Amino acid sequence: MLLPASFVFGQAVTSLSARETFEALQAKRIVLIDIRSADEWADTGLPQDAIPLDADAPAFEVRLAGVRLDNPGKRIVLIDRTGAQAVAVTQKLAGRGWRDLAAMRGGMLGPGGWLAEKLPVTAYP
């Protein structure tokens, strides 16, 4: 029997589609954080208006807290390559007391993701 992730991890993760993420970003209701690596950013570019913040870099959580302080009242949405890491990081942070986090389904390259939806990208660096 396969258990839902919310049962296994104790917390359901809010997720948004690429289109929902783009529209919320345009309306300035969210902050989009691209948690991939610099090599991945260089490969595909960044979602327009996203903040690059490598989840594997030192002090990731401290830097993310700085983004939160700079953007009071806005939900932080994480985007990765295909969606799985964004969910894992969101769950890990929720377990540490973070609120108002969400993951974007499909990530940058997955089905229904940012590129599949032909949403705007900016070059990195």
All heavy atoms as an XYZ file, in Angstrom:
939
protein
N       0.833     -1.192      0.000
C       0.000      0.000      0.000
C       0.873      1.249      0.000
O       1.799      1.371      0.779
C      -0.892     -0.010      1.248
C      -1.814      1.164      1.334
S      -2.914      0.971      2.763
C      -2.828      2.599      3.411
N       0.569      2.166     -0.880
C       1.308      3.408     -0.973
C       0.585      4.475     -0.151
O      -0.602      4.698     -0.333
C       1.377      3.836     -2.441
C       2.426      4.859     -2.799
C       3.828      4.345     -2.444
C       2.370      5.132     -4.291
N       1.309      5.096      0.762
C       0.708      6.130      1.595
C       0.940      7.499      0.975
O       1.973      7.737      0.360
C       1.335      6.098      2.993
C       1.098      4.824      3.801
C       1.955      4.839      5.046
C      -0.366      4.712      4.168
N      -0.013      8.425      1.126
C       0.202      9.771      0.594
C       1.350     10.457      1.323
O       1.599     10.191      2.501
C      -1.126     10.482      0.861
C      -1.805      9.680      1.913
C      -1.289      8.269      1.801
N       2.032     11.332      0.619
C       3.175     12.043      1.202
C       2.789     12.781      2.478
O       3.558     12.847      3.423
C       3.757     13.026      0.184
N       1.566     13.308      2.518
C       1.150     14.056      3.703
C       1.089     13.155      4.925
O       1.346     13.581      6.031
C      -0.202     14.727      3.477
O      -1.184     13.763      3.175
N       0.765     11.860      4.717
C       0.733     10.904      5.826
C       2.152     10.573      6.270
O       2.470     10.578      7.443
C      -0.004      9.625      5.401
C      -0.090      8.610      6.501
C      -1.121      8.675      7.434
C       0.849      7.607      6.617
C      -1.207      7.751      8.456
C       0.768      6.673      7.646
C      -0.262      6.749      8.568
N       3.018     10.322      5.296
C       4.390      9.931      5.586
C       5.169     11.074      6.246
O       5.866     10.887      7.222
C       5.118      9.471      4.295
C       6.561      9.122      4.592
C       4.399      8.268      3.696
N       5.024     12.273      5.710
C       5.803     13.400      6.205
C       5.058     14.236      7.241
O       5.612     15.149      7.806
C       6.234     14.302      5.037
C       7.175     13.636      4.096
C       6.742     13.173      2.870
C       8.508     13.446      4.441
C       7.615     12.543      1.996
C       9.392     12.818      3.580
C       8.937     12.363      2.356
N       3.788     13.944      7.456
C       3.035     14.636      8.484
C       2.517     16.001      8.059
O       1.930     16.709      8.842
N       2.723     16.368      6.827
C       2.306     17.701      6.411
C       2.070     17.713      4.906
O       2.935     17.325      4.146
C       3.412     18.697      6.764
C       3.102     20.086      6.294
C       3.113     21.086      7.418
O       3.383     20.749      8.553
N       2.822     22.311      7.108
N       0.922     18.146      4.499
C       0.657     18.299      3.073
C       1.344     19.571      2.588
O       1.398     20.556      3.305
C      -0.837     18.387      2.819
N       1.876     19.515      1.397
C       2.544     20.675      0.823
C       1.596     21.365     -0.147
O       0.996     20.722     -0.995
C       3.833     20.246      0.084
C       4.401     21.389     -0.737
C       4.859     19.751      1.080
N       1.457     22.660      0.008
C       0.677     23.438     -0.949
C       1.479     23.499     -2.239
O       2.690     23.732     -2.207
C       0.456     24.866     -0.411
O      -0.234     24.789      0.825
C      -0.343     25.702     -1.392
N       0.812     23.276     -3.356
C       1.515     23.381     -4.627
C       0.684     24.199     -5.604
O      -0.544     24.241     -5.517
C       1.820     22.004     -5.201
O       0.629     21.355     -5.587
N       1.376     24.853     -6.498
C       0.736     25.673     -7.524
C       1.189     25.173     -8.889
O       2.310     24.694     -9.029
C       1.165     27.137     -7.388
C       0.538     27.992     -6.285
C       1.140     27.668     -4.952
C       0.727     29.447     -6.600
N       0.330     25.335     -9.877
C       0.720     25.029    -11.249
C       1.642     26.139    -11.736
O       1.728     27.216    -11.122
C      -0.513     24.949    -12.147
O      -1.060     26.251    -12.327
N       2.299     25.905    -12.854
C       3.167     26.932    -13.436
C       2.365     28.192    -13.759
O       2.795     29.309    -13.473
C       3.849     26.386    -14.689
N       1.187     28.019    -14.325
C       0.353     29.162    -14.706
C      -0.095     29.937    -13.458
O      -0.042     31.166    -13.427
C      -0.861     28.644    -15.496
C      -1.767     29.689    -16.050
C      -1.228     30.548    -17.159
N      -0.616     29.837    -18.274
C       0.120     30.452    -19.209
N       0.322     31.745    -19.149
N       0.651     29.775    -20.191
N      -0.533     29.219    -12.407
C      -0.941     29.879    -11.150
C       0.237     30.647    -10.558
O       0.082     31.769    -10.063
C      -1.422     28.851    -10.127
C      -2.746     28.213    -10.455
C      -3.046     26.992     -9.583
O      -2.111     26.303     -9.122
O      -4.243     26.734     -9.372
N       1.420     30.042    -10.611
C       2.618     30.681    -10.079
C       2.921     31.961    -10.851
O       3.165     33.018    -10.258
C       3.821     29.715    -10.154
O       3.527     28.546     -9.385
C       5.087     30.361     -9.631
N       2.891     31.872    -12.173
C       3.180     33.030    -13.020
C       2.194     34.162    -12.744
O       2.588     35.319    -12.573
C       3.141     32.620    -14.498
C       3.361     33.768    -15.436
C       4.617     34.376    -15.542
C       2.337     34.248    -16.226
C       4.822     35.437    -16.403
C       2.538     35.316    -17.098
C       3.787     35.908    -17.186
N       0.905     33.836    -12.670
C      -0.114     34.866    -12.433
C       0.048     35.508    -11.058
O      -0.074     36.726    -10.916
C      -1.512     34.279    -12.622
C      -1.804     33.981    -14.086
C      -3.055     33.157    -14.324
O      -3.770     32.824    -13.348
O      -3.316     32.845    -15.507
N       0.342     34.702    -10.028
C       0.544     35.247     -8.675
C       1.800     36.115     -8.628
O       1.840     37.134     -7.935
C       0.637     34.108     -7.661
N       2.823     35.721     -9.395
C       4.065     36.496     -9.464
C       3.805     37.846    -10.136
O       4.262     38.890     -9.652
C       5.113     35.689    -10.246
C       6.557     36.145    -10.209
C       7.087     36.180     -8.772
C       7.418     35.226    -11.058
N       3.036     37.822    -11.230
C       2.689     39.057    -11.939
C       1.895     40.000    -11.033
O       2.057     41.214    -11.091
C       1.853     38.750    -13.197
C       2.581     37.972    -14.256
C       3.760     38.731    -14.815
O       4.897     38.460    -14.493
N       3.482     39.717    -15.633
N       1.027     39.416    -10.193
C       0.188     40.212     -9.285
C       0.940     40.602     -8.010
O       0.376     41.234     -7.124
C      -1.064     39.418     -8.931
N       2.196     40.171     -7.912
C       3.065     40.474     -6.771
C       2.520     39.909     -5.446
O       2.719     40.488     -4.386
C       3.340     41.972     -6.672
C       3.980     42.528     -7.940
C       4.577     43.883     -7.735
C       5.218     44.485     -8.961
N       5.955     43.619     -9.845
N       1.831     38.761     -5.531
C       1.321     38.099     -4.329
C       2.316     37.082     -3.767
O       2.167     36.637     -2.634
C       0.003     37.376     -4.634
C      -1.161     38.306     -4.905
C      -2.494     37.570     -4.914
N      -2.488     36.374     -5.734
C      -2.834     36.321     -7.027
N      -3.216     37.411     -7.649
N      -2.807     35.178     -7.689
N       3.300     36.683     -4.577
C       4.281     35.682     -4.154
C       5.688     36.137     -4.502
O       5.881     37.081     -5.271
C       4.045     34.305     -4.834
C       4.276     34.422     -6.349
C       2.664     33.754     -4.509
C       4.477     33.100     -7.055
N       6.656     35.429     -3.930
C       8.056     35.548     -4.323
C       8.439     34.158     -4.839
O       8.192     33.155     -4.159
C       8.950     35.920     -3.113
C      10.406     35.992     -3.521
C       8.500     37.232     -2.498
N       9.017     34.099     -6.037
C       9.425     32.830     -6.624
C      10.921     32.642     -6.430
O      11.721     33.484     -6.838
C       9.069     32.789     -8.119
C       9.369     31.484     -8.857
C       8.599     30.309     -8.246
C       9.048     31.623    -10.341
N      11.277     31.531     -5.787
C      12.682     31.212     -5.521
C      13.064     29.986     -6.345
O      12.460     28.923     -6.192
C      12.914     30.889     -4.020
C      12.381     31.997     -3.107
C      14.392     30.603     -3.753
C      13.145     33.283     -3.143
N      14.064     30.145     -7.216
C      14.569     29.029     -8.012
C      15.681     28.368     -7.210
O      16.739     28.948     -6.998
C      15.095     29.532     -9.356
C      15.426     28.397    -10.313
O      15.835     27.313     -9.855
O      15.283     28.604    -11.532
N      15.413     27.138     -6.723
C      16.343     26.476     -5.800
C      17.318     25.531     -6.500
O      17.991     24.741     -5.857
C      15.574     25.727     -4.685
C      14.703     24.613     -5.254
C      14.769     26.713     -3.850
C      14.100     23.696     -4.184
N      17.418     25.637     -7.828
C      18.369     24.795     -8.563
C      19.786     25.346     -8.425
O      20.015     26.357     -7.776
C      17.971     24.735    -10.042
C      16.574     24.164    -10.269
C      16.154     24.235    -11.726
N      16.122     25.622    -12.187
C      16.383     26.012    -13.434
N      16.680     25.139    -14.362
N      16.326     27.294    -13.761
N      20.746     24.692     -9.079
C      22.147     25.126     -9.028
C      22.452     26.137    -10.133
O      21.693     26.265    -11.105
C      23.069     23.922     -9.200
O      22.956     23.428    -10.534
N      23.573     26.819    -10.008
C      23.997     27.806    -11.009
C      24.136     27.161    -12.396
O      23.808     27.787    -13.407
C      25.309     28.461    -10.583
N      24.627     25.927    -12.459
C      24.739     25.238    -13.753
C      23.367     25.073    -14.395
O      23.210     25.246    -15.605
C      25.385     23.851    -13.590
C      26.881     23.932    -13.321
O      27.471     25.020    -13.526
O      27.457     22.912    -12.907
N      22.373     24.728    -13.584
C      21.019     24.552    -14.108
C      20.429     25.897    -14.551
O      19.742     25.966    -15.571
C      20.119     23.897    -13.060
C      20.479     22.433    -12.814
C      19.692     21.818    -11.676
O      19.857     22.286    -10.528
O      18.920     20.893    -11.946
N      20.707     26.955    -13.794
C      20.220     28.284    -14.176
C      20.820     28.684    -15.522
O      20.142     29.228    -16.382
C      20.570     29.336    -13.128
C      20.008     29.075    -11.765
C      18.829     28.456    -11.463
C      20.601     29.430    -10.523
N      18.663     28.408    -10.098
C      19.732     28.991     -9.501
C      21.786     30.068    -10.160
C      20.004     29.176     -8.142
C      22.056     30.256     -8.822
C      21.170     29.819     -7.820
N      22.133     28.426    -15.684
C      22.824     28.778    -16.926
C      22.252     27.979    -18.099
O      22.140     28.488    -19.218
C      24.322     28.527    -16.781
N      21.889     26.726    -17.833
C      21.325     25.825    -18.846
C      20.015     26.321    -19.430
O      19.835     26.333    -20.644
C      21.037     24.476    -18.175
C      21.771     23.341    -18.839
O      22.688     23.616    -19.628
O      21.415     22.189    -18.560
N      19.074     26.681    -18.557
C      17.706     26.981    -18.991
C      17.325     28.441    -18.821
O      16.287     28.854    -19.312
C      16.682     26.179    -18.164
O      16.808     26.563    -16.798
C      16.893     24.685    -18.311
N      18.127     29.201    -18.100
C      17.722     30.531    -17.690
C      16.857     30.417    -16.438
O      16.604     29.317    -15.943
N      16.436     31.552    -15.933
C      15.604     31.617    -14.730
C      14.185     32.018    -15.117
O      14.004     32.795    -16.052
C      16.135     32.687    -13.775
C      17.449     32.400    -13.073
C      18.044     33.682    -12.528
C      17.218     31.415    -11.947
N      13.198     31.529    -14.369
C      11.843     32.055    -14.594
C      11.895     33.573    -14.396
O      12.577     34.057    -13.482
C      11.003     31.409    -13.489
C      11.770     30.195    -13.095
C      13.225     30.541    -13.289
N      11.201     34.304    -15.245
C      11.198     35.767    -15.133
C      10.785     36.189    -13.729
O       9.798     35.684    -13.195
C      10.231     36.348    -16.158
C      10.187     37.864    -16.154
C       9.199     38.370    -17.196
O       9.327     38.073    -18.362
N       8.205     39.108    -16.740
N      11.566     37.083    -13.125
C      11.326     37.643    -11.788
C      11.620     36.672    -10.639
O      11.320     36.982     -9.485
C       9.908     38.205    -11.637
C       9.635     39.338    -12.612
O      10.575     40.105    -12.905
O       8.488     39.446    -13.080
N      12.191     35.502    -10.937
C      12.549     34.564     -9.865
C      13.874     34.981     -9.229
O      14.713     35.617     -9.863
C      12.669     33.143    -10.407
N      14.044     34.604     -7.974
C      15.292     34.856     -7.253
C      16.076     33.539     -7.225
O      15.563     32.532     -6.732
C      15.004     35.325     -5.811
C      14.234     36.645     -5.834
C      16.301     35.440     -5.013
C      13.701     37.068     -4.474
N      17.304     33.535     -7.759
C      18.103     32.305     -7.701
C      18.684     32.100     -6.306
O      19.340     32.992     -5.767
C      19.202     32.558     -8.738
C      19.330     34.044     -8.822
C      17.981     34.612     -8.470
N      18.427     30.938     -5.722
C      18.913     30.644     -4.376
C      19.096     29.128     -4.270
O      18.143     28.400     -4.002
C      17.885     31.147     -3.352
C      18.310     31.275     -1.907
C      19.509     32.206     -1.756
C      17.156     31.805     -1.068
N      20.306     28.665     -4.526
C      20.622     27.240     -4.563
C      20.336     26.590     -3.205
O      20.920     26.958     -2.196
C      22.095     27.068     -4.944
C      22.537     25.626     -5.111
O      21.843     24.717     -4.615
O      23.590     25.415     -5.727
N      19.424     25.608     -3.200
C      19.031     24.938     -1.952
C      20.177     24.168     -1.321
O      20.152     23.892     -0.122
C      17.851     24.002     -2.202
N      21.192     23.819     -2.111
C      22.324     23.054     -1.580
C      23.485     23.947     -1.139
O      24.501     23.457     -0.656
C      22.814     22.040     -2.627
C      21.758     20.984     -2.909
O      21.031     20.598     -1.975
O      21.657     20.557     -4.071
N      23.345     25.244     -1.321
C      24.412     26.180     -0.944
C      24.408     26.414      0.567
O      23.371     26.283      1.219
C      24.224     27.502     -1.676
N      25.580     26.758      1.119
C      25.633     27.077      2.551
C      24.696     28.236      2.876
O      24.527     29.140      2.066
C      27.094     27.486      2.773
C      27.843     26.989      1.590
C      26.864     26.887      0.456
N      24.110     28.188      4.034
C      23.255     29.270      4.543
C      21.994     29.486      3.706
O      21.423     30.571      3.712
C      24.038     30.570      4.689
N      21.530     28.462      2.990
C      20.311     28.588      2.190
C      19.145     29.101      3.036
O      18.470     30.056      2.660
C      19.945     27.235      1.556
C      18.554     27.199      0.978
C      18.259     27.852     -0.213
C      17.527     26.519      1.622
C      16.977     27.827     -0.750
C      16.235     26.484      1.093
C      15.965     27.143     -0.097
N      18.938     28.471      4.190
C      17.782     28.843      5.012
C      17.907     30.274      5.551
O      16.919     31.002      5.621
C      17.599     27.849      6.161
C      16.235     27.911      6.783
C      15.936     26.759      7.736
O      16.648     25.737      7.719
O      14.987     26.898      8.515
N      19.116     30.687      5.876
C      19.346     32.052      6.360
C      19.054     33.056      5.248
O      18.393     34.081      5.469
C      20.808     32.211      6.862
C      21.131     33.666      7.169
C      21.047     31.337      8.086
N      19.511     32.745      4.040
C      19.268     33.641      2.901
C      17.779     33.678      2.569
O      17.244     34.730      2.224
C      20.113     33.216      1.709
C      21.616     33.413      2.000
C      22.503     32.940      0.889
N      22.288     33.741     -0.313
C      22.520     33.287     -1.538
N      22.961     32.076     -1.739
N      22.306     34.076     -2.578
N      17.105     32.530      2.684
C      15.665     32.479      2.435
C      14.924     33.323      3.472
O      13.968     34.024      3.142
C      15.179     31.028      2.471
C      13.754     30.772      2.004
C      13.574     31.178      0.544
C      13.401     29.303      2.181
N      15.390     33.287      4.717
C      14.784     34.111      5.775
C      14.932     35.598      5.434
O      14.026     36.394      5.697
C      15.425     33.797      7.122
N      16.063     35.970      4.821
C      16.257     37.354      4.393
C      15.251     37.757      3.327
O      14.696     38.861      3.362
N      14.992     36.847      2.391
C      13.984     37.115      1.353
C      12.617     37.303      1.995
O      11.866     38.202      1.634
C      13.947     35.965      0.306
C      12.765     36.126     -0.635
C      15.256     35.906     -0.472
N      12.319     36.451      2.977
C      11.030     36.557      3.682
C      10.901     37.926      4.352
O       9.871     38.575      4.252
C      10.942     35.416      4.700
C      10.101     35.587      5.919
C       8.604     35.327      5.892
N       8.012     34.602      4.830
C       7.670     33.319      4.831
N       7.916     32.582      5.877
N       7.069     32.773      3.811
N      11.971     38.385      5.012
C      11.934     39.691      5.681
C      11.755     40.833      4.686
O      11.095     41.833      4.992
C      13.222     39.917      6.481
C      13.367     39.100      7.762
C      14.748     39.292      8.367
C      12.291     39.477      8.766
N      12.336     40.687      3.503
C      12.223     41.724      2.469
C      10.859     41.735      1.780
O      10.556     42.662      1.032
C      13.299     41.524      1.389
C      14.701     41.812      1.908
O      14.824     42.454      2.976
O      15.667     41.379      1.250
N      10.067     40.671      1.994
C       8.782     40.527      1.302
C       7.670     40.123      2.269
O       7.071     39.052      2.131
C       8.913     39.482      0.187
C       9.874     39.921     -0.882
O       9.517     40.674     -1.770
N      11.115     39.468     -0.780
N       7.385     40.977      3.271
C       6.390     40.603      4.283
C       5.016     40.361      3.655
O       4.615     41.075      2.731
C       6.368     41.804      5.226
C       6.936     42.941      4.441
C       7.888     42.325      3.450
N       4.342     39.323      4.138
C       2.984     39.043      3.688
C       2.883     38.283      2.381
O       1.787     37.951      1.948
N       4.013     38.016      1.739
C       3.974     37.280      0.474
C       4.335     35.822      0.696
O       5.247     35.521      1.466
C       4.960     37.877     -0.536
C       4.545     39.239     -1.045
C       5.482     39.689     -2.146
C       5.125     41.092     -2.610
N       6.034     41.557     -3.651
N       3.617     34.939      0.033
C       3.949     33.511      0.070
C       5.226     33.297     -0.744
O       5.425     33.928     -1.771
C       2.816     32.680     -0.521
C       3.216     31.238     -0.793
C       2.047     30.412     -1.192
N       1.389     30.002      0.038
C       0.191     29.452      0.097
N      -0.505     29.259     -0.981
N      -0.320     29.077      1.248
N       6.080     32.404     -0.258
C       7.282     32.031     -0.995
C       6.993     30.728     -1.729
O       6.554     29.749     -1.119
C       8.495     31.880     -0.060
C       8.876     33.252      0.509
C       9.672     31.245     -0.794
C      10.014     33.227      1.508
N       7.217     30.737     -3.049
C       7.014     29.551     -3.872
C       8.375     29.094     -4.377
O       9.159     29.902     -4.887
C       6.065     29.840     -5.054
C       5.895     28.605     -5.926
C       4.711     30.319     -4.535
N       8.662     27.800     -4.213
C       9.927     27.234     -4.659
C       9.740     26.522     -5.987
O       8.764     25.798     -6.182
C      10.457     26.237     -3.623
C      10.610     26.751     -2.185
C      11.165     25.650     -1.293
C      11.497     27.987     -2.128
N      10.691     26.730     -6.904
C      10.705     26.016     -8.177
C      12.056     25.318     -8.309
O      13.084     25.864     -7.897
C      10.449     26.962     -9.376
C      10.409     26.182    -10.700
C      11.453     28.092     -9.434
C      10.009     27.019    -11.912
N      12.036     24.098     -8.840
C      13.261     23.334     -9.047
C      13.259     22.789    -10.470
O      12.601     23.338    -11.349
C      13.375     22.227     -8.002
C      12.243     21.205     -8.110
O      11.377     21.344     -8.990
O      12.220     20.263     -7.314
N      13.963     21.666    -10.694
C      14.055     21.109    -12.046
C      12.749     20.464    -12.474
O      12.231     20.750    -13.538
C      15.208     20.110    -12.103
C      15.617     19.722    -13.508
C      16.984     19.077    -13.545
N      17.085     17.932    -12.664
C      16.698     16.695    -12.980
N      16.179     16.442    -14.151
N      16.825     15.713    -12.113
N      12.195     19.558    -11.634
C      10.981     18.823    -12.035
C       9.864     18.833    -10.987
O       8.813     18.266    -11.217
C      11.317     17.345    -12.347
O      11.889     16.759    -11.179
C      12.279     17.229    -13.516
N      10.100     19.429     -9.839
C       9.060     19.545     -8.815
C       9.330     18.781     -7.535
O       8.825     19.147     -6.477
N      10.119     17.708     -7.580
C      10.323     16.859     -6.398
C      11.133     17.542     -5.295
O      10.783     17.464     -4.121
C      10.995     15.542     -6.795
N      12.224     18.199     -5.669
C      13.068     18.849     -4.648
C      12.321     20.002     -3.980
O      12.452     20.210     -2.775
C      14.386     19.347     -5.244
C      15.316     19.898     -4.162
C      16.580     20.538     -4.700
O      16.646     20.917     -5.876
N      17.568     20.676     -3.842
N      11.528     20.731     -4.746
C      10.769     21.851     -4.167
C       9.818     21.342     -3.084
O       9.694     21.952     -2.019
C      10.003     22.600     -5.251
N       9.174     20.196     -3.337
C       8.279     19.602     -2.335
C       9.076     19.177     -1.110
O       8.690     19.470      0.025
C       7.503     18.401     -2.928
C       6.793     17.612     -1.836
C       6.497     18.882     -3.967
N      10.211     18.504     -1.322
C      11.038     18.028     -0.207
C      11.538     19.188      0.653
O      11.485     19.135      1.890
C      12.214     17.205     -0.727
N      12.013     20.258      0.023
C      12.525     21.421      0.764
C      11.384     22.115      1.512
O      11.532     22.506      2.666
C      13.269     22.402     -0.183
C      13.593     23.711      0.524
C      14.535     21.752     -0.720
N      10.225     22.226      0.861
C       9.056     22.841      1.508
C       8.658     22.050      2.740
O       8.390     22.625      3.804
C       7.878     22.932      0.510
O       8.288     23.736     -0.602
C       6.657     23.576      1.140
N       8.646     20.724      2.633
C       8.295     19.878      3.785
C       9.313     20.017      4.905
O       8.951     20.123      6.073
C       8.192     18.411      3.351
C       6.951     18.129      2.546
C       6.926     16.727      1.961
O       7.962     16.144      1.654
N       5.740     16.189      1.793
N      10.594     20.026      4.536
C      11.650     20.149      5.542
C      11.519     21.477      6.294
O      11.580     21.523      7.525
C      13.023     20.037      4.872
C      14.187     20.129      5.846
C      15.502     19.881      5.151
C      16.041     21.186      4.624
N      17.368     21.084      4.021
N      11.302     22.559      5.558
C      11.179     23.876      6.191
C       9.897     23.987      7.017
O       9.901     24.594      8.088
C      11.244     24.976      5.136
C      12.600     25.132      4.442
C      12.502     26.122      3.283
C      13.677     25.559      5.419
N       8.805     23.384      6.534
C       7.546     23.392      7.294
C       7.758     22.685      8.631
O       7.224     23.108      9.660
C       6.438     22.729      6.499
N       8.554     21.637      8.622
C       8.868     20.918      9.855
C       9.663     21.757     10.834
O       9.707     21.469     12.032
N      10.301     22.795     10.338
C      11.071     23.718     11.190
C      10.274     24.968     11.522
O      10.826     25.948     12.021
C      12.358     24.128     10.469
C      13.319     22.981     10.303
C      14.600     23.486      9.712
N      15.478     22.371      9.442
C      16.532     22.424      8.664
N      16.840     23.570      8.062
N      17.284     21.380      8.470
N       8.975     24.961     11.179
C       8.129     26.081     11.572
C       7.857     27.123     10.494
O       7.166     28.106     10.757
N       8.388     26.928      9.301
C       8.107     27.871      8.216
C       6.657     27.756      7.792
O       6.111     26.666      7.692
C       9.010     27.590      7.021
C      10.411     28.084      7.179
C      11.372     27.551      8.003
C      11.026     29.174      6.515
N      12.542     28.255      7.875
C      12.354     29.258      6.960
C      10.564     30.085      5.572
C      13.234     30.227      6.504
C      11.454     31.047      5.095
C      12.772     31.118      5.577
N       6.041     28.885      7.503
C       4.670     28.924      7.008
C       4.638     29.693      5.693
O       5.580     30.401      5.364
C       3.746     29.613      8.030
C       3.678     28.868      9.357
C       2.902     27.549      9.218
N       2.992     26.728     10.407
C       3.814     25.691     10.565
N       4.638     25.341      9.613
N       3.816     24.990     11.663
N       3.527     29.586      4.988
C       3.354     30.316      3.732
C       4.396     29.957      2.682
O       4.903     30.821      1.970
C       3.347     31.840      3.960
C       1.953     32.332      4.314
O       0.989     31.578      4.096
O       1.834     33.461      4.800
N       4.713     28.658      2.626
C       5.599     28.150      1.578
C       4.779     27.284      0.638
O       3.807     26.654      1.055
C       6.699     27.268      2.168
C       7.765     27.919      3.026
C       8.686     26.847      3.592
C       8.565     28.926      2.214
N       5.174     27.246     -0.611
C       4.523     26.360     -1.577
C       5.566     25.880     -2.580
O       6.626     26.492     -2.734
C       3.395     27.091     -2.300
N       5.254     24.783     -3.247
C       6.110     24.242     -4.305
C       5.376     24.391     -5.635
O       4.158     24.261     -5.683
C       6.411     22.772     -4.028
N       6.142     24.655     -6.701
C       5.520     24.730     -8.013
C       5.583     23.362     -8.688
O       6.660     22.791     -8.806
C       6.198     25.770     -8.903
C       5.312     26.162    -10.072
S       6.224     26.897    -11.427
C       6.614     25.421    -12.364
N       4.436     22.854     -9.088
C       4.364     21.548     -9.746
C       5.053     21.578    -11.109
O       4.917     22.543    -11.853
C       2.906     21.123     -9.946
C       2.174     20.858     -8.650
C       0.808     20.214     -8.884
N      -0.115     21.032     -9.668
C      -0.881     21.993     -9.161
N      -0.841     22.273     -7.867
N      -1.706     22.679     -9.930
N       5.793     20.515    -11.398
C       6.432     20.402    -12.711
C       7.783     21.076    -12.826
O       8.518     20.818    -13.768
N       8.111     21.933    -11.865
C       9.407     22.611    -11.895
C       9.665     23.342    -13.201
O       8.741     23.776    -13.889
N      10.917     23.456    -13.537
C      11.317     24.165    -14.754
C      11.135     23.280    -15.982
O      10.697     23.741    -17.023
C      12.791     24.577    -14.597
C      13.240     25.667    -15.504
S      12.390     27.224    -15.207
C      13.145     28.186    -16.508
N      11.463     21.976    -15.841
C      11.554     21.091    -17.005
C      10.518     19.984    -17.063
O      10.434     19.274    -18.069
C      12.950     20.441    -17.047
C      14.127     21.406    -17.172
C      15.441     20.666    -16.990
C      14.100     22.107    -18.516
N       9.753     19.779    -15.998
C       8.802     18.670    -15.966
C       7.543     18.944    -16.761
O       7.316     20.061    -17.245
N       6.705     17.911    -16.901
C       5.417     18.084    -17.586
C       4.581     19.142    -16.868
O       4.454     19.108    -15.655
C       4.760     16.713    -17.490
C       5.836     15.762    -17.092
C       6.902     16.564    -16.403
N       4.039     20.080    -17.618
C       3.251     21.149    -17.007
C       4.093     22.193    -16.318
O       3.570     23.094    -15.668
N       5.404     22.080    -16.450
C       6.314     23.015    -15.793
C       6.453     24.333    -16.534
O       5.761     24.605    -17.524
N       7.357     25.164    -16.048
C       7.542     26.527    -16.548
C       7.817     26.554    -18.049
O       7.169     27.290    -18.798
C       8.688     27.196    -15.781
C       8.724     28.676    -15.924
C       9.411     29.394    -16.875
C       8.047     29.644    -15.112
N       9.200     30.738    -16.686
C       8.374     30.925    -15.611
C       7.206     29.552    -14.005
C       7.890     32.105    -15.044
C       6.723     30.723    -13.439
C       7.068     31.984    -13.957
N       8.781     25.751    -18.499
C       9.125     25.764    -19.927
C       8.028     25.126    -20.771
O       7.728     25.612    -21.869
C      10.469     25.070    -20.165
C      11.688     25.793    -19.575
C      12.960     24.998    -19.854
C      11.818     27.207    -20.110
N       7.411     24.062    -20.259
C       6.320     23.402    -20.989
C       5.161     24.368    -21.217
O       4.486     24.306    -22.248
C       5.848     22.160    -20.241
N       4.953     25.279    -20.260
C       3.876     26.264    -20.373
C       4.314     27.505    -21.161
O       3.539     28.455    -21.287
C       3.397     26.675    -18.975
C       2.656     25.573    -18.232
C       1.301     25.248    -18.877
O       0.575     26.192    -19.265
O       0.986     24.052    -19.016
N       5.572     27.485    -21.632
C       6.123     28.599    -22.422
C       6.044     29.947    -21.689
O       5.705     30.986    -22.269
C       5.425     28.685    -23.792
C       5.642     27.430    -24.636
C       4.899     27.522    -25.951
C       5.181     26.374    -26.892
N       5.307     25.050    -26.357
N       6.366     29.894    -20.401
C       6.365     31.109    -19.588
C       7.719     31.826    -19.748
O       8.716     31.199    -20.105
C       6.066     30.760    -18.130
C       4.644     30.182    -17.934
C       4.496     29.607    -16.541
C       3.597     31.239    -18.204
N       7.769     33.123    -19.477
C       8.989     33.907    -19.765
C      10.177     33.528    -18.887
O      10.042     33.218    -17.701
C       8.568     35.354    -19.504
C       7.306     35.284    -18.720
C       6.680     33.957    -18.980
N      11.347     33.568    -19.522
C      12.613     33.194    -18.885
C      13.608     34.321    -19.104
O      13.583     34.982    -20.143
C      13.138     31.881    -19.536
C      14.512     31.519    -19.007
C      12.168     30.740    -19.298
N      14.477     34.539    -18.110
C      15.570     35.491    -18.274
C      16.890     34.735    -18.203
O      17.003     33.754    -17.467
C      15.552     36.602    -17.207
O      15.474     35.998    -15.912
C      14.365     37.517    -17.379
N      17.873     35.206    -18.947
C      19.178     34.532    -18.997
C      19.898     34.665    -17.658
O      19.713     35.635    -16.925
C      20.020     35.134    -20.118
N      20.724     33.672    -17.367
C      21.577     33.705    -16.172
C      22.999     33.530    -16.670
O      23.263     32.636    -17.473
C      21.194     32.577    -15.217
C      22.079     32.505    -13.989
C      21.827     33.290    -12.886
C      23.192     31.674    -13.956
C      22.645     33.248    -11.778
C      24.022     31.621    -12.849
C      23.751     32.406    -11.766
O      24.544     32.375    -10.665
N      23.940     34.300    -16.203
C      23.806     35.362    -15.222
C      23.309     36.648    -15.846
O      23.379     36.867    -17.004
C      25.223     35.524    -14.692
C      26.113     35.069    -15.788
C      25.327     34.077    -16.579
